[in-house]
Amino acid sequence: MAKILFATNAGEQQLEALRKEFGGATFVAAPDVETQKRELADADAVISWPHREALPVAKKLTWVHSTSAGIERIRSVPELIEMDQVTLTNARGAHAGTIADHCFAFMLALTRDIPTLLEDKEARRWDRPTRSKGVRELSGSVLGILGLGRIGSEIAKRGLGFGMTIKAVDVNPNAECPGVETVQPLEQLDGLLREVDYLAVAIPITAETRGLIGARELGLMKPEASIYIMSRGGIVDQDALASALESGTLWGAGIDATDPEPLPAEHALWGLPNVIISPHSSGASRQTTERGREILKENIRRFLAGEQLMNVCDKRAGF
């Protein structure tokens, strides 16, 4: 009987439901390192990330499933990369739709000056002449997408609905999404930055993409352009971004992912009026949770049946 270990605080209700659905497996919760040292020895699979200290006892391990789309936490257990017998999968696709919604919530909040309208409402102030100035529409603008994976593709679909021209850069120049005008390799990022009115950062964080956008790259963008960080912090230099926004060389930003998290209270980005920040919550929704469960259950079914798993990741590439 296969043993599947949850390296999280999985509730007994969740485990019992899985036991009933998959009678051919044993499900165990092992959220702390000491429990994992006991339970990993005969575990066939781990849901979430095993502790590095416990990993040496994992002699039977052949599958690890990340419950998020990003797999950068593999850096905390780098030995997994060298364990050729271990397949790594993720929850790719579960979060894409709601993250894309959140990206457009950022865009619309900034272009329609929603934060100021909320201040007006609090003050019971009706100021139509002032609030009619400076607002923008998305139609006819250029939306650039850095990373045309599941999240980037969902952002692109929504952009098309707003009448935007969509252009993308991806590590895979053969990436496709209906309606996207151009997809270029990462080496063409400078050209994209010069052209866009809105830039959505949806690329995974890897050794290649960490620090990809710094002061030089931000300086290539139009002064009226804005940037939306949706995938991971660390891709955009936050200090350089704050300087560009404060000086007016960049118009605005919506930030869901920072490095570190939480963003330090003293960071300049908090005090800028042309910035909206959310606490890496863009992927959260009732539908996201359900899609994540369905991906996990389908992979458990496939694992127990000896079938090819879905959402297999490249451990060395980092996505």
C-alpha positions, -999 to 999 in steps of 0.1 A, spaced: 0 0 0 14 34 -10 21 59 17 15 96 10 27 121 35 14 156 39 43 179 50 17 204 62 -10 207 89 -35 187 69 -67 183 89 -80 149 99 -112 156 79 -92 161 47 -71 130 53 -101 109 61 -118 120 29 -88 110 9 -86 76 27 -122 69 17 -116 80 -19 -83 62 -24 -85 30 -4 -52 18 -19 -31 44 0 -22 55 35 -23 92 42 -3 107 71 2 143 83 38 152 92 41 190 94 72 191 116 108 178 110 107 153 139 75 136 126 90 136 91 121 119 103 99 91 116 74 89 87 95 96 56 114 64 57 86 44 41 68 72 23 63 70 -14 51 106 -19 51 140 -2 25 167 -6 42 201 0 79 203 8 98 179 30 123 193 55 158 191 43 170 175 76 144 147 72 151 140 35 180 115 40 156 89 55 133 91 24 145 59 7 112 51 -11 103 86 -22 93 90 -59 69 119 -60 67 154 -44 38 177 -51 40 215 -46 6 229 -37 15 262 -53 25 270 -89 59 282 -80 86 257 -71 113 280 -59 112 265 -25 131 236 -39 162 257 -31 155 249 6 159 211 -3 184 212 -32 190 174 -28 156 169 -44 171 181 -77 196 153 -77 171 126 -67 164 114 -103 138 90 -90 117 118 -76 92 135 -99 81 170 -89 46 183 -98 28 216 -90 -6 232 -89 0 250 -122 -33 264 -135 -52 264 -102 -44 300 -95 -41 315 -130 -76 329 -134 -79 347 -101 -43 361 -104 -53 375 -138 -84 391 -122 -63 406 -95 -39 421 -121 -68 438 -138 -82 450 -105 -48 467 -100 -49 482 -135 -85 495 -132 -80 508 -97 -51 530 -109 -65 540 -143 -99 550 -127 -83 565 -96 -103 542 -73 -82 549 -42 -90 586 -43 -127 578 -49 -127 557 -18 -112 587 1 -139 609 -13 -166 584 -1 -151 584 34 -152 622 34 -187 623 18 -171 645 -9 -186 649 -44 -159 663 -67 -168 654 -103 -147 680 -121 -115 669 -103 -122 632 -105 -129 634 -142 -94 645 -149 -64 622 -155 -84 590 -157 -76 566 -185 -91 537 -204 -73 505 -213 -86 502 -248 -60 508 -275 -31 505 -251 -3 479 -253 -2 453 -226 32 435 -222 34 402 -205 66 389 -191 60 351 -189 33 336 -211 25 306 -190 -8 298 -175 -10 331 -155 3 352 -184 -21 336 -208 -51 343 -185 -39 380 -182 -37 381 -220 -72 368 -225 -86 395 -202 -65 422 -220 -81 412 -253 -115 417 -237 -105 453 -229 -94 460 -264 -56 460 -256 -28 449 -279 -10 421 -263 28 414 -267 48 390 -247 83 378 -238 90 343 -226 119 319 -220 101 298 -245 97 319 -277 73 292 -291 48 298 -263 14 305 -277 -18 322 -267 -47 331 -290 -47 369 -297 -12 376 -285 4 397 -313 40 387 -307 60 363 -284 97 370 -283 126 354 -264 138 368 -231 167 385 -249 141 409 -265 129 422 -232 143 457 -237 122 461 -268 91 451 -250 98 475 -221 101 504 -245 68 497 -261 43 488 -234 18 510 -215 12 482 -189 36 454 -180 25 423 -162 52 403 -145 40 367 -146 73 347 -151 86 322 -126 116 332 -105 147 313 -114 184 320 -115 178 335 -150 149 358 -140 160 369 -105 169 406 -107 158 407 -144 143 442 -141 165 468 -125 170 505 -128 183 503 -163 153 483 -175 128 505 -157 144 535 -174 135 520 -208 98 522 -200 75 552 -209 70 577 -181 33 570 -183 37 532 -181 29 510 -151 40 476 -139 22 448 -121 42 422 -102 20 391 -100 43 360 -99 72 364 -75 92 391 -58 129 394 -66 123 396 -104 120 434 -102 144 455 -81 121 471 -55 144 499 -46 148 509 -82 111 506 -87 104 529 -58 129 555 -71 113 554 -106 78 558 -92 88 586 -68 107 605 -95 79 602 -121 99 582 -146 72 555 -141 35 562 -136 23 534 -113 26 499 -99 4 471 -86 24 448 -64 12 414 -51 46 397 -46 77 411 -29 111 400 -17 112 396 12 76 389 23 62 407 41 75 439 25 93 457 53 72 485 69 99 510 63 102 504 25 95 534 4 69 516 -18 44 517 11 43 555 11 38 561 -26 3 572 -37 7 556 -72 13 521 -58 -12 495 -47 1 466 -26 -16 433 -17 -1 406 6 6 380 -21 -31 372 -20 -39 374 -57 -42 336 -60 -68 333 -33 -104 324 -41 -129 296 -34 -124 284 -69 -87 283 -66 -88 261 -35 -112 237 -53 -90 236 -85 -60 229 -64 -77 200 -47 -88 186 -80 -53 187 -94 -39 170 -63 -66 143 -64 -61 136 -101 -24 132 -95 -30 109 -65 -52 88 -88 -26 87 -115 2 80 -90 -16 50 -75 -25 37 -110 11 41 -122 1 66 -149 19 97 -161 15 126 -136 2 160 -147 20 193 -142 54 177 -141 81 203 -134 117 207 -146 135 206 -112 167 221 -127 150 248 -147 129 258 -117 94 257 -133 
